[in-house]
């Protein structure tokens, strides 16, 4: 089995995943994933300045 190191876009921590899961593993923890989903949903519900 080969492993790769990745950097979590939410918190900046480095984490290790199987090479075969490299494309699917984006966040280091479920907490980081949920926080990013909250940010995305806040951006979609906030009013646009260009309207």
C-alpha positions as a Markdown table, in Angstrom:
| # | Residue | x | y | z |
|---|---|---|---|---|
| 1 | Unk | 0.0 | 0.0 | 0.0 |
| 2 | Unk | 1.2 | 3.5 | -0.9 |
| 3 | Unk | 0.3 | 6.6 | 1.0 |
| 4 | Unk | 0.3 | 10.3 | 0.1 |
| 5 | Unk | 0.4 | 13.4 | 2.2 |
| 6 | Unk | -2.3 | 16.1 | 1.7 |
| 7 | Unk | -3.1 | 19.4 | 3.2 |
| 8 | Unk | -6.6 | 20.1 | 4.4 |
| 9 | Unk | -8.0 | 23.2 | 2.7 |
| 10 | Unk | -10.2 | 24.0 | 5.8 |
| 11 | Unk | -7.6 | 24.0 | 8.6 |
| 12 | Unk | -4.2 | 23.7 | 6.8 |
| 13 | Unk | -3.2 | 20.5 | 8.7 |
| 14 | Unk | -1.2 | 17.8 | 6.8 |
| 15 | Unk | -2.7 | 14.3 | 6.8 |
| 16 | Unk | -1.9 | 11.0 | 5.2 |
| 17 | Unk | -4.3 | 8.9 | 3.0 |
| 18 | Unk | -4.0 | 5.8 | 0.8 |
| 19 | Unk | -2.9 | 6.7 | -2.7 |
| 20 | Unk | -6.0 | 5.1 | -4.2 |
| 21 | Unk | -8.2 | 7.5 | -2.1 |
| 22 | Unk | -6.2 | 10.6 | -2.9 |
| 23 | Unk | -8.9 | 12.2 | -5.1 |
| 24 | Unk | -11.7 | 11.5 | -2.7 |
| 25 | Unk | -10.0 | 12.5 | 0.6 |
| 26 | Unk | -10.2 | 16.3 | 0.7 |
| 27 | Unk | -10.5 | 17.2 | 4.4 |
| 28 | Unk | -8.5 | 15.8 | 7.3 |
| 29 | Unk | -11.6 | 15.3 | 9.6 |
| 30 | Unk | -15.3 | 15.2 | 9.5 |
| 31 | Unk | -15.3 | 18.5 | 11.5 |
| 32 | Unk | -13.4 | 20.3 | 8.7 |
| 33 | Unk | -15.8 | 18.8 | 6.1 |
| 34 | Unk | -18.8 | 20.0 | 8.0 |
| 35 | Unk | -17.4 | 23.5 | 8.6 |
| 36 | Unk | -16.7 | 23.8 | 4.8 |
| 37 | Unk | -20.3 | 22.8 | 4.1 |
| 38 | Unk | -21.6 | 25.4 | 6.5 |
| 39 | Unk | -19.5 | 28.1 | 4.7 |
| 40 | Unk | -20.8 | 27.0 | 1.3 |
| 41 | Unk | -24.4 | 27.1 | 2.5 |
| 42 | Unk | -23.9 | 30.5 | 4.1 |
| 43 | Unk | -22.5 | 31.8 | 0.8 |
| 44 | Unk | -25.5 | 30.5 | -1.2 |
| 45 | Unk | -28.1 | 32.0 | 1.2 |
| 46 | Unk | -26.4 | 35.4 | 1.7 |
| 47 | Unk | -27.8 | 38.1 | -0.6 |
| 48 | Unk | -25.6 | 39.1 | -3.6 |
| 49 | Unk | -24.2 | 42.6 | -3.7 |
| 50 | Unk | -24.7 | 42.7 | -7.5 |
| 51 | Unk | -28.5 | 42.2 | -7.5 |
